[in-house]
Amino acid sequence: MEKKTSSHARKWSAAVVATAVLAGGVYAVPHIFADGSPESEAKVAAPADQAASTKTSSASSAATSATASVSASTTKAAVRTASTSTSVTKVGNAEVYLPVISVDPKKSSVTATRAALIDLEVMTLRAVEHFPLDSSEKAYATLTETRNRAVEVLADPSAPTDRIYATSRKLEEALDRYNGEAISNANTVKKLLADTKSKTASNTAGALILQGIAEAQNKLSADSTKDGALSAYKQFLLRESEANDITAFRASDYTSVLKQYEANIKARTENVDEDLVEDLREAYDTSAAALEAILDRTSGKNELDAAQSGVETTYAALNEGLTLAAEIKTAEPLLDSPTGKEKGQYGASSVGTLKRAIGKAERALEKSTTAEQVKEARSDLAEAVSKFKSSRNS
């Protein structure tokens, strides 16, 4: 699998770069899709059991100098001047924050389109780590589900480029909505940047992170509104993604997780009706197969991490689903409880209410895609069972 370098932006003259830096690090670039030229897509995937530690020397030197200034040649997407624009632009029918990460294959290349989707997947993982929302929040659920679909798309070798691009656009929109909910103002981003800078290691990956910090700080200086903060933070996430992709990894770290999950699932399905969790099991199997396919291609760390996140999400949902299936099995015999008005009996309406609650729980197993949704169904069933037992005639 081919992967992109961190220097996708068009080359600009030294005079333009100097003017941009003096203006606060915001570049006046005429097109929002200024990245992804075929000449700049030369990053090579490392073997899966080998440290993915190669980057071009120009990227390393640019990352180091970025602590003092921002280089336009390494910016992945165009940024307008602060005096004439906002931090939001249009991509298709949706508004997204600059930089625009999604790459249209009609304007660039297939390699750049796939690489952009991989970057976005890892950016979503970092976004959740930095500013976690409650898992019950709609923005969190949407981001998780969209990222899982993106993993499936990338794992499909026959996926058309238009589908890859459409998926990256949806994921970028979901990422922007998530960040909009998780970040309140520019000070939130400033604090994260400062904390990260103090903890960043002095290596090639660290240099890329420092570059992202410098770029984000320059953007914040030019625009400290919430929109400006979200744009600056997104630029930082992009550099974090690049840094992650050159971090050492071992394929065995990923395969061992799959083996452990499969053993857990096998042990838990022995005493439940597997038909109840068929959809959740299928979602997990799809995610696991996607990760295995990526491992077979000896891909880079970013794509592996994105695929593993899909496995973790679907496994968590399946694990909760197996628990709910067991609870349904325990609740079903209650439907055979004696009905009537005598002591120790239950009203017919109480049995009917419990039956509907069990049916609702079964439907939840068919429709749920996250562990949080299954947990909510479990809570509803537990409440229904408790009410039924308390309705017994005394």
N, C-alpha and C positions, 0 to 999 in steps of 0.2 A: 504494500500500500504506500502511495506517495503522500507526503506531508509537506506543508508549506513552511517557508521561513517566516521570520517575524518582520521582514521588510517588504511588504506588499505595496506600499504607496508609491506613486509615481515620483521620479526624481525631480527635484527642484534646484534651481541655481543657488549658489551660496548667498547671493544678495537677498533672495526671497526668504531663505531660512533665517538669515540674520534679522530681517525685518520682522518675521513672525515671532522670534524669540524676544526681541526688544518690545514687542507689543504685548507680551505676557504669555507667550507660548501658544497662542491661538493662530491657526494657519488660515490664510485666505486661499482655499483650494476650490477650483471651479466646479468639480463634480463630486457627488456623494459616493459614487462607486469608483474611487480612485485606487482601489486595491485589486490584487489578484492577477497581475500581468503574468503571462506564461513564463517570462524570463525569471521571475522572482520565486517560482515554485520549485525549489531544488532541494527541499529537506528530505532526507532519506530515512526510512524506518529502520530502527535498530532491531536485532534479534531479540526474542521475547525474554530470554534468560540473561540478557546482557544489559548493562547500564546504558540507558538512552541518554548519552552524555555528549553528543556532538552537536555543535551549532556553528555557523560560519563565524569567522573571526571578526567580520564587520559587525555582526549582530552583537558580539561580546563587547567590542569597543564602543559601539553606540550606546549599549546599556550602561557602561561605566560612565561615559560622559553625560548621560542623561540626569545624573544627580545635580548637575549645574545648569543644564539647558535641555530643551526638548528638540529632537532631530526630526524634521519633516519627512526624511527619507524612510523612517521606521514607523511612521504612523499608519495604521491599517485602514483607516477610513477618513474621509475628508471632514474637516472642522471649519465652520465659517467664522468670520471675524465677529468678535463680541459686540461691536458697535452696530452691526447690521443684521444680526440674526439671533434666533433663540437656540436652545440646545435640542430642539425636536425637529424632525423632518418627516417626510412621507416616504414610505416604502410600500408600493402598491396602494391599497386602500387603508393602510394602518399607519398611525403615527408611532415612530420609534425614536429613542434617544440616540444622539450621536455619541460615539462613532457607530455607523451602521456596519454590523458584522456580516449579515447575510450577503452572499455573493451570487448574483444571477449568472448562470452559465452562458447566457446569450451575450453578456457583457464582459465575461472573463473566461474561465475555463472550468471544466468538470472537476479537476483536482482542487481548485480554489473553492468551489462550491461545497464539496465534501469536507474540506479542511475547515471551512467556516462553521459548518454544523457541529463538527467535533469541538471546536473552540467554544461554541455556545453551550454545549452540553457541560463542559467542565466549568464554565463561568457560572452556570446555574448551581453547581455543587458548591462552589466557593461562596456564592451569594447567600445560600442557606446557612453555611457555616458562620459567616460574618454577622449576619443579622437574621437569626432564626425567628420565623413566625410560628404561631401555634399551628400544629398540624391539622387542626380543624378549619383553619382559615381557607377561604376559597382560592386565594392567590397561591397558597402553598399546594393545594390539591391540583390546581390547573398546571402549575409548573412541573410537578412530579409526573403527572400523566402525560404531558406533552414531551417531557424528556424521555420517558419510557418509549413513546412512539418513535422518537428520533433514533433511539438505539436500535429499534427493530428495522427502521428504514436503512440505516447504515450497514446493518448486518445482512441486508438483502443485496447480493451482488448484481441482481437484475433490476434494481430500483432505478426508474428513469430519473434523469437529472432534474426535470421539472418538479418531481415529487420531493427530491432532496431539497431543492430550493424552497418549495412551499413549506416544508417541514421546518427548515431553518428560520423562515420568517415567523411562523407561528411560535417557535420556541423563543425567538428574540422578543416578540410581543409579550409572551408570558413572563420572561425575565424582567422586562421593563415594568410590567404591572406589579410583579413581586417586589422589586426594589422600591417602587413608588409607595407600596404599603409599608415596607419595612424601614424606610429611611425618612426621618422627619424633617431634617434640615442639613445645611452645609456643615455645621459643627460636628454632626454625627460622622460624616465622612472624614473631616479633618482629624478627628481623634483616631479613627481607624488607621489612617495613613501614618500618623505619628507613631502609634503603637507598633505597626508593622515594620516601620523603618528601624525601630530600635531592636527588633528581633531578627532582622534579615541577615542571613549568613553571607560571608564574603566569598562567593563562588559565582559561576556563570549564571546559574538560575537566580541567585540573589541579585545579580546585576540587572537582570531583566525586571525583577520586582522593583528595584530602586528606580529603574527607568519609568515604570508605571506610576510610581509615587510622584516622581518629578513632573510627569505629564499631567497627572490629576491635580496636583497642587497649582500648576500654572493655569489650568482651566478654571479652578476655583477662584484664583486671583482675578480672572477676567469676568467671572459670573458666579456670584455666591448665592443666587436664588436656588430654590429647591430643584428646578430643572437643571441648572448649572451643576449642582451637586450630584444629581443622578447621572449626568453625562460624564462628569469627572470620575465618578466611582466606576462607571462602566468601562472607561479607558483603563483603569487600574485592574479590573477583573480580567480584561483582555491580556494584559501583561502577565498576570498570575497564571493564566492558562498556558501561555507560552513557556513560562518557567517550569510548570508542572510537567510539560511534555519532555523536558530534557533531564528530569530527575530519574535516578537509578531505580530499577524495579526488577523483580523476579517473577517469572510466569507462575512458579509454584505457589506464590502467595495468593494468586487468583484461583488456581485449580483446587487448592486445599479447602477454600471456602465452599466451592461447589460440592465437593465430596462430603463435607460436614452437613451442609443443608440437605443433601439428598438422603443421608443416613437419618437425619431427624425426621424428614417427611415420611420415610418408609416406616419408621417406628410408630409414628402417630396415626397413620392411615389404617392400621390393623383393626381398630375398634370403632371406626366411623363409616358412615355411608359415603363412599367416595364420589358418588353421583352428585351429592350436595355441593362439593367443592370442585366440580369438574372445570368450571370456568376459571377459578382462581389457580387451579393446577395448570391449566393450559397457559395462562399468562406467565406463570413462573417458568414452565418448560421453554416457552418462547424466549424469555430473557436469558435463561441458562444457555440455550442453544446459540444465542447471539454472542454471548461472551466466549463460548468455546470456538465459534467460527472466527472471532477476532484473534484469539490466541493462535489459531492455526495459521493465520496470515502474518504472524509475528509483527503485530502492529505496535504503535507507540503507546506511551503511558496514558495519554489523554483519552484515546478511544477505549482503552481497557478500563479506566476509571469510570467513564460514562456507562459502559456496559455493566460493570459491577454494581453501580448504583441502581440500575434497573433490576438486577438480580436481588439486591437487598430489599428493594421496595416490594417486589412481587412476592418474595419469600415471607416478608413480614405480614402481608395481606393473607397469604395462604396459611400461615401459622395461626393467625387469629381466626381464619375461617375454619380450620380444623377444630379449634376450641369451640366455636359456635356450633359446628356440626355435632360435636359430642353433647353439647348442652341441649340441642334440639332432640337428640336421641333420648336424653334423660327426661325431657319434658313430655314427650309423646305419650308415655303410659298414663299420664294424668288425665288424658282425654277419655280413658276407660273408667274413670271414677264414677261411683254410683250417683245417680241424679235423683232428686226428689226433695221433699220438704222435711223429711225425718232427720233426726240427729245423725251427724256423720256423713250426710249426703251433701251434694252440691247442686246448686240451681242450674237448670239447663242453659240459662243465659251465660253463666260463668264458664261453662264448658265451651260454649260457642265463642266467647271472647278469647279464651286461651287458644282455641283452634286457629282463630284469625291471626293471633300474635305469632304462632308457630309458622303459619304460612308466610307472614311478613318477613320473618327471619330467614326462611328458605329463599324468598325472592331477593333479599339483601345479599345472599351468597352469590346469586346470579349476576347482580348488578354492580356490586362493590368492586373497586379497583385498588383501594388503599386500606391499610390496617385500621386507620381511624374510622372509616366508614363501617367496617366490620365490628369494631368495638362499640360503636353507637348501636348497632343492631343487637349486640349481645346485651347491652344495658337495657334496651327496650324489652327483650325477652325475659330477662331476669326480673324486671319489674312486673311483667304480666304473670309470671309463675308465682311470685310472691303474693300478688293480689288474689290469684286463684286459690292458693292454699288458705289465705285468711278468710275466704268466703265460705268455708265449710260450715254447715249448720251445727250449732252447738246446743 
